[in-house]
Amino acid sequence: MRKESLEFLRKLVENPSPSGFEQSAQRIIKKEMEKFADEVKSDLHGNVIGIKNPRGRPRLMLAGHCDEIGFMVKYIDEHGFIFFSTIGGIDSHIVPGQRVQIHSKKGSILGVVGRKPIHVMEEEEKKRVAKISEQWIDIGVDSKKEAEKLISIGDAITFSGRMERLGENLAVSRGFDDKIGSFVVCEVLKNIAHESPQAAIFATSTVQEEIGLRGAKTSAYRINPDVGIAVDVDIATDFPGMEKKKTGEISLGKGVILHKGANINPKVGELLIQIAEEENILYQLKGSPGGTGTDANVIQLTRAGVATGLVSIPARYIHTPVEVISLKDLENTIQLLTIFALRIKSEMNFIPW
């Protein structure tokens, strides 16, 4: 992968963007899109849309959400300890002992998540998971008054951490879910900047996916696409404890995940597989019998319906501070969607039969 692309990815994933607080990440994405798009638009919800060939046909929406999981300041006690709630789905097993960043008007404030030490726990306490309400954040102050000089109720919080290489071909970071999707649609836009696609291409970085697919719903309504592809991560099953009979077999480094099921337009799904096979792009299949829980859900149901696909990047340890992906899978995803964007034509019919 090109050095400048990796630096853009690093900058993006290390920038905080919990659902509802994506402004700084979206500014980075908008600035990147402006280098390659014919025009870039944003909306009242916070979605950013980079457009190539706006009068083309069909209208293709590529969507990756830029928001990540996080927390929110809910209460500050008299000693300056901060109590918090979750933004998005977070496993409370992994929260105690983490370093976090509180994003306030004063800047980024370091904190640590505390709970009662194991030395003074009753036996039953040791066996159960501590509720989020039983944990707190320590920012190193002595009073509520001192804490309120730095933070306020409603401030967003993220895990602290940065992107690093893991072995030769893997990378680890918080926030790959799904700033990696926003990165992919930006890279596709970059790849087609000097091409002449028949389609109008709307590379969309959506917001608030983790709390209900909200940004994709409003941006898809505005774009009114004929074809929509959501780009997200999906659960790899190549680590201990995964039951492949239930979840399927998905591995890092074995290629992009393509889906079959109710959320996928059959002709879009078949075209993605056809391109992958013709271009020798590694891919893996996943059966998705119902809704996929991604932006593809709401894109498919926009207005009178959209011919929808889902392209996923395998990831280990999703919704933790140490999400792991393969850079090879990432490159495969970008290549596949670049070819797809250039191949679809106005005469194509995506009605299933």
Secondary structure, DSSP 8 states (H G I E B T S, - for coil): --HHHHHHHHHHHHS--BTT--HHHHHHHHHHHTTT-SEEEE-TT--EEEEESTT-SSEEEEEEE--B-EEEEEEE-TTS-EEEEEES---GGG-TT-EEEEEETTEEEEEEEE---GGG--HHHHHS---GGG-EEE-S-SSHHHHHTT--TT-EEEE----EEETTTEEEETTHHHHHHHHHHHHHHHHTTTS--SSEEEEEEE---TTTSHHHHHHHHHH--SEEEEEEEEE---STT--HHHH----TTS-EEEEEETTS-HHHHHHHHHHHHHTT--EEEEEE-S--SSHHHHHHTSTT--EEEEEEEEEBSTTSTTEEEEHHHHHHHHHHHHHHHHH--TT------
